[in-house]
Amino acid sequence: MVKDIILFLKNLSFIDYVFFFTVIFLIILVVSLIYFIRINEDEITQEAITDPDNLKNIAEALKNTESPKPITFTSYEKEQEDKAIISYDELLSNTGEYALNYSSEDDKDGLSIKKFDLDNLVNPTQKVEAPKIDVHLFTVKREEEFLKALKELQKSLN
């Protein structure tokens, strides 16, 4: 029997050996991948059940934090702030004080068309008012007529 096995191995070619070891390697690889996947699934489900997304730690950290700390600039940031055309503090202090100037204003079919005054782009004294919109509601009779017309249109399209 040993002689038969030796004779069989002598008759195999190099390609047969490569194929044999490749198949064995792939089997070992698949088994190890299945093993690692199962181990990771167990760890993930245990973590997910105990604290999803680590919310308890995040909530505790938020409770323990004090009021926001003031921003401390690095030397580069301080230099850029000093060289800026408008600083961050100026930008915050001037919000809402300026409005655009218009040289003319036309009303066409309820649409307001305004032309910018390019010589004086901002005017600190002018205040922007919210536009007033008139809302017209259908009366019940007009609404019923409208729905009836829509039904007739739908019938004519079918």
PyMOL commands that set and color helices and strands:
alter all, ss='L'
color gray80, all
select helices_A, chain A and resi 2-11+14-50+52-64+75-83+88-93+140-157
alter helices_A, ss='H'
color red, helices_A
select strands_A, chain A and resi 99-100+102-108+111-116+122-123
alter strands_A, ss='S'
color yellow, strands_A
deselect
rebuild
show_as cartoon
